[in-house]
Amino acid sequence: MPQNEPTESLAAPAVLVEERRLRKDLGFWGLTAIGFSNILGSGWLFAAMYAARTAGPAALLSWIAAGALCGLVALVMVELGATRPEGGGTVRWPLYASGRLVGTVIGWSVLLSVGGTAAEISAIMQYAAHYLPGLYDGGSLSATGLGVAVALSVVLTALNWFAVRMFARLNNLVSVFKVVVPVVTVVALFLSGTHSGRLTDHGGFAPYGYAACLTALAGGGIVYSVNGFQAPLDFSGEAHNPRRNVPAAVLTGIGLAVLVYLGLQLAYLFTVPESLLGNGWQGVDFESPFGQLALVLNLHWLATLLYADAVISPGGSAYVGVAIDARHTYALAKNGLLPRFFMRIDARSGMAHRALVLNLAVIIVFMLPFGGWQDIVSVMGDMYLLIYAASAVAVAAFRAHERESGAPRTEGEVPGVRWIAPVSFIVASEFVFWSGWHDLRLALPLVLLGVPLFLLQRRGGEGPSPRVELLHGAWLVCHLAALTLLSWLGTFGGSGHLPAPYDSVAVAVVSLGVFVWAVHSGADHLRTPPGAALAAPAL
């Protein structure tokens, strides 16, 4: 199969016209800065403390595991971005590979994940309250805080309004600051004096057991902190030489971010005053960990810098998030989940202005009921993990279809993806499961609302009958239902009827079975004539 066949042959002429208006202005460093900036947001300000409270010094293993596992998931998405570059590709690939039911459910979860940008803006407000009391009231945005948050959302949207090249240059400047401040923090904390024996004292290296390392992945904020590496893939349609630059940028972004997080975790472990560890690592509780730690250590200049960066770092992630959300909305319009009105690309700037306006409205709506950073993040973190799982199925289904059709190997394919894809699907499913019952009981039912949306969308539409499309995409609905049930039965906030580690083993077994089913269904879907499979209903 030729490299761009799914994109070129299955897209409507109007889609291709808009796609060609995207500017190919992003190179390796621009893409790397986008990925790194999207990863290093508000998470670095919190995760070191919460991970230590959850797993003690063994949290270091959690960071290494998160980097390695996200690297596996990234390799799957790298192949898709290199062989099928397209604006908003993470939304498009599941549609091509698995049909409209999966495309609609994943697209719906992507639309919900706009709340992640709202979380970063909420984090800015929380730390800005150090200088402007009254922005927060009882852990939520006050009326004044909401007004300031809305104004900031408008500013971030305005900054994304212009050309991609301007976006990349501004993001590069923000990314430099976001790298410098964490590095300065690590160096300053170590120079202030360290306490020996911190990896073995106070209960040992793993005072709460090694199973706590898994809990730290979700409960300690590690998954959320490393999440976001897929950002360069969403810009693959605007990248110069995407086959070379996109894979290198994704993996470089993950590597740099994990190194920074490991440095921050070590600095935290070795510099917390001994007087605060009377009740072990679980007894250390800062509202703003590194800022307050700097004050305790009399590093007032560092505290001032940290409180300023606590606004800039989430601001940089929100800035990138607004841009990514616009590309996702653009892709959802191409999928037919949203009216084609939102697919329009401005000819002068190459930006999807109408998508930006819609996302601004969604961001503001998410701030109204949630308000607090943790409230938003606890539900939104699972949304992207489902995209990763669907992408693993997509790459395997594309390869299975190409083997059946006898097509030559596509340039840009990643060696080893044949086994990396099922492993990454299992990893993404485990990450979802480890986020815990408290979050999943809200997140997964929200995602499943995409099923009635699919039925409403397909009513009277052209192409295969809804029954055929339900058969092709039933694996995703069953997988979400199984994860919900196992989460309730398991030990990660559930009833505990299925003890550890058997609960995680059960998730792995179920995920592998679903993956095989999903790839078979995807290959069957790809045998359907392209026009019939993806004919978009009029909206």
N, C-alpha and C positions, 0 to 999 in steps of 0.2 A: 504493500500500500504506500503511495507517495506520502511524503512527510505531512503535507497540509491537507490531505484529502478530507478528514473529518471537518476541518474548518471551512475549506473552500467549497466542497461539494454539497454540504448539508446546510449551508447558510443561505438565507434569502438575499436577493440582490441589494435590498435596502441595507442589510447588515454589512455587506461587503463595502458599500459606499462609505458608511460611517467608519468602518475599521481602517480604511485606507487613509482617513484623515488624521489618525493617530501619528504623532511625531516620533521618529526613531532617534531620540536625543540622549538616551541613557547609556553610559558606559559602565565598566566594571566598578570603578570607585563610587559612582553615583548609585548604582544598584546595591553595593555593599553598605554604603551609608544608610540607604533606605531600610535594609534588613536589620542592621545593627541598631539603628535608632528606634525601630519598631520593637525590638526585643528589650532594649535597655530603657524602660519607662519607669513607672512608679515602683515596680517590683524590687529594684535594688535597694530602695530605701527601707523596705520592710522585711524582705525574705530571709536575710541572714539571721535576724532575731527569731522569727517564727520557726525557721528550720531548726535552729539550735534548741528552742523550747520543745520541739517535737522529737528530735532524734539525738540531741547532744552533738559532740564532735563528729559522730557518724554521718551528720548531714553532708559532710564533704563527699561521701560516697553517693549521696542522692544527687548532688550537682553533676558529678561525673556520669552517673547513669542517665540523668536527664539529657545531657549533651550527646551521649552515645545513641540513645534511643531516638531523640529528635533528629540526629544525623541520618538514621535509617529511614525515618519518615521523609526527611528532606530529599534523600536520593530518589525516592519514588516520584516526588513532585518535580525534582530537577529534570528527570527524563521527560515528563509531560511538558514542562516549560521549554525544554530544548528542542523536542521533536514536534510540538504543537503550540508554538508561541501565539498567544492571543490575549488581548486585554480582558482582565477578569477571568483568566483561565481556570482558576480553582472552582468557579461556578459552572463553567462550560463543560469541562471534561466529564464530570459525572453524568451530565445530560447526554452527551454523545455516547458514552459507554453503556449506560444502564437504562436510558429511557426517561420518559417524562415524570413518572412517579418519583424516582430517585432525584431527578433534577429539580422537581418542585419542592420536595422535603428538604434537600440540601440548600436550595435557594432560599427557602423560608428561614432556615437556621442562620444563613448568612445575613439575611435582612435583620434578624433578631440580634446578631452579633455586633451590630452597630452600637449596641449598648456598651461595648468595650471602650469605644472612644469616649462615651459619656463617663465611664469610670475614671479615665485619665483626667478629664476636665474636673471631675469631682475631687480627685486627689489634689489638683492644683488649688482648689478652693480650701481644702482641709489644711494644707500647709500655709497658704496665704493668710489664714486666720491667725497665724502667729504674729503677723503684722497688722492685720485688720480684723480685730475681734468683732464678732457679730455675723460673720459669714456662715458659721455653723452653729446650730442650736440643738443640743441633745443628740448628737451624732448624725444629723441630717442637715441639708442645706436650709438656711433660713430664707425668708422672702428676699432679703437683700442679696444673700449668697446666690440664690437662683437667678436673680437679675444679672449679677456679675457673670455667672456661668453662661447664661444665654448670650451675653455680649461677647464673651470670649469665644464661644462657638461661632458666632457671626464673623469675628476677626479671622479665626482659623479657616473658615470657608472662603473668606475673601482672599486670603493668601494663596489658596489653592485654585483661585479663579483663573489665574493667568497661565502662561505656557509651562509645559513640563520642565523645560530647561531652567526656568526661574525657580520652580519647586525644588529641583535637584540642588541648585546652588544654595538656597536658603537652608535646606535640610543638611547639606554638608557642613555649614557653619554651626548649626545646632548640634550635630553629631560630634564635632570636635570638642565642644564644651562638655557634652555628655560623657566623653571618654576621659577628659582631663580631670574632672571633679572626682569621679570614683577612684582614679589612680592616685590623685593627691590625697584622698581620704585614706587609702590603704597605707601609703608611705608615711603620712603624718601620724596615724594611729600606732604603727610599729615603732616610729622614732620616739613616741611619747613614753615607751617602756612596755615590755611584755612580761607575762607571768609564765614561768616554765611549768611543764607538767600538765598543761591544759588539755592535752589530748588523752590523758590517762587518769587525771584526778576527777573528783566529783562524780563518782560512779563508773569511771572507765570510759573507753572510747565510745561504746554504745550503751549508755546507762539505761535506756528504755527498750533495749532489744533491737536487733537488726531489722525486725519487721517495721519498726518505727521509721526506717528509711523510706519505705513505700508510702507511709502516711505523710511524711514530709513532702513527698512529690506534689501532693495536692494540698493537704492541710497547712504545710509550711510555705506555700506560695511559690514553690520551685517551678511547677508546670506553668503557672501563669507567667512567671518571670522569663522563662526561656521561650515561651510561646511567641509567635509573631515572625519566625524565621521565614515564613512563606512569602513575605512582602515582595521581594524582587520578582517572584513568579507572577504576581498580579500586574507587574509592569513589563512582562516579557513581550507584549505586543508593542511596547514603546522603547525597546532596548536595541542598541546597536550590536550586531553579532550576538544574538541571544544564545546560540548553541554553546558559545565559549563563555560569555560573561555571566549568564544567569546561574549556571551550576557553581562557578567559582565564587560568585557573590553570596549565594545562599550558604555554602559550607564555610566560607570565611567569616560571615556574620555570626554563625553559630559558635565557631571556634573562639573568636574574639570575646563574645559575650560570656561564654563559660569561663574563660580565663579571668575575666573581670569579676565574675560572681565568686569564683574560688578564692581570689585575693581578698574580696570583701568578707567572705565567711571566715577565713583564717584570721584576718585583722580583728574581727569581732570576737572570735573565740579566745584570742591571746591577750586582748586588752580590756575586757570587762573587769572592773575592780573586784578583788577577792571578796570584799565586804558584801557584794550583791549576790554571791553564790551560796549563801547559807542553806537555801532550799534547792540547790542544784540549778541546772539550766532552766528548768520550768519556772523557777521563781523570779527570773529576770523579765521584767515587763516594762518596756518603754513605749510611750505613745508615738514618738518619732525617734527610732532607735539610734541612728548614727548622730543625729543632731544633739540629742540629750547625752549620748555617750561622750561626745566632744566637750560638752559643757562640764560633765563630771570630771573629765581629765584636764580641765582648765585650758582647753584649746578653743578659746572664744572666737578667734578668727576663722577656724574651721567650721564652727557651728554656724557662723554668719553665712559662710559660703554654702554650707549644706542646706540651710533653709532657703537660700536663693535658688539653688539647684533643684530643690524639691518642687519648685514651680516650673523651672525650665525643662527638666527631664520629662516629666509627664506631659508638658506642653509640646515637646518635640515628638513624643509618641502620639499625642492627639493630632498633631499636624500631619504626620504620616497616616494616621488612622482615618482622617477625613478624606485624604487622597485615595486610600485603598477602598474605603466604603463607596466612594463615587464610582470606582472601576467595577466593584461588585454590583452596584445598582445598574450600571450600564450593561453588564453581562446578564443580569436578571431580565432586563428589557429585551435583550437579544434572545433569551430563552423563552420569552413569551409569558413569564410569570408576572411581569409588569408591562404596562402599555408601552408601545414602541416610542411614544412621546419622550420617554426618559433616556432613550438611546442616542439622542441627537448630540453630535460632536460639533463644537464651535469650530468653524473652518479656520479662523485666524489664530486661535490659541491652541487648538488640538485638545481641549478639555471638555468633559461632559458636564456642562453648566447645569442642566436640568436635574441631573442625578445629584449634583452637589446640593442643590436647594432641597430636594426630597430628603437627603440624609441629614441635613440641618434640622429639618422638622422632626425626624425620628430621634435624633440625639436629644433634642429638647424634651420630647415626650418621655424618654427613658429617665430623665432626671426628675420628673414630677413624682412618680410613686416610690423610687428608690432613694435617690439623693446621696447616700453614703457610698464611698468607694468599695468597701467590703461587700455591701449588699448587692451591688451590680456585678462585681467580679465573681462572686460565688455561683452565679447562675450562668454568666456569659462564657466562662472558661471552657465549658464543654462543647460549645458550638463549633469552634474551629477543629477540635479533635474529631468530630464527625466528618468534617470536610477531608481531613487527612485519611480517615478510613475509606471514604468513598473514592478518594484519589488512588489509593492502593488497589482497589477493585478495578478502577478505570485502566490503570497501566497494564494490569494482568489481562483484562478483557481485550484490550487493543492487541496485545501480543498474541493471545490465543486466536483471535480472529485472523491476524496476519499469518500465523502458522497454518491455519486451515486454508487460507487463500493462496498459500505458496509465495507470498510477497517477500522480496529481499529484505535484509536487515536495514532498518532505518538509521541514518546518520544521527548521532546524538543519543543513542540508547546507552544506558548505564549498565556495565557488566555486573552480573549477579542479581539483577532486579527480579529474576524469576523466583529466588528465595527471599529477597529483601521485601518484596510486596506482601506476602502473607505475614512475615514477621512484623512489618510496620502496621498492618491491619490489627494484629493482635496487640501490639504496643499501644496503639491509639485507643483500642477498646479497654485495655487495662487502665490507661490514664483516666478514661471516663469513669470506670468503676471505682478507682481509688479516690476520686473526688468526693465520694461519700453519698450516702442515702439522703442526707439533709439537702444537698444541692440537686441530686438527680431527680428527686420526687417533684421538683419544680421544672428543671431544665428539659427532661425527656418528654413529659406530656406537652410542653410548649412546642417542641420540635414536631411531635406527632400531629399537631394542628395542621401541618402541611398536607396531610392525607385528605381531609375534607376540602382543603383549598385546591388540591389536584382534581378531585371529583367535580368541583364547581367549575374549574377551568376547562376540563375536558368535555363538559356537557355541550353537545352539539358540535364539537370540534371535528376536524378532519383527521385522517390517519387511522392507525390501528384502534380497535375498540378499547374502552377503558379496561375491560376484562383482560385483554392481552397485556396491556401495559401494567396492570396490577400484578400479573404473574411474573413479568420481568423484574419488577421492583419490590416484590413481596419480601425479599431477603432483608431489606433495610428495616421495614416495619417490624418483622419478627426479631431482628437483632436488637432493636431499641426496646421492645417488650421484654426480651430475655435479660438484657442488662438491668432493666428496672426491677425485675423479679429477683435476680441474683444480688442486686444491691440491697434490697430489702432483707434477703436471707443472710447476707454476709456480715462481716465484722467491721466494715468501714462505715460506721454510723447506723448499720442495720440491726436486725433482731438478733444476730449471732447464731441462728439455727444452723448455718453452714460455717463451721469454724475455719480460721486461718491455719495453713495456707490453702486449704481446699477450695475456699471461695475464689481466690485468684486463679487456681488451676482450672476450676470449672469455667471461669470466664475465658481462659485461653483455649480450652477444648471447644467450647461453643463458638468462639470467634473463628477458629480454624474451619469448623464445619460450615459456618455461614459464609466464610470467604470462598470456599470451593463452590458452594451453591451460587454465590453472587457472580463469580467469574463465568460459570456455565451459563447463567441467565444473561449476562452481558454479551457473551459471544453469540448467543441465540438472538439477542436484540440486534446486534450488528449485522446479522444476516438479513434483517428486514430491509427492504428498499429504503434508502436514505430519505427521500422526499416524504414517504408515508410515515416513517418513524418520527420525524421531527417537524412535521408541519405544524406551525404555530397557529393556535386558534385566534381569531380576531378578538381583541379586547377593547 
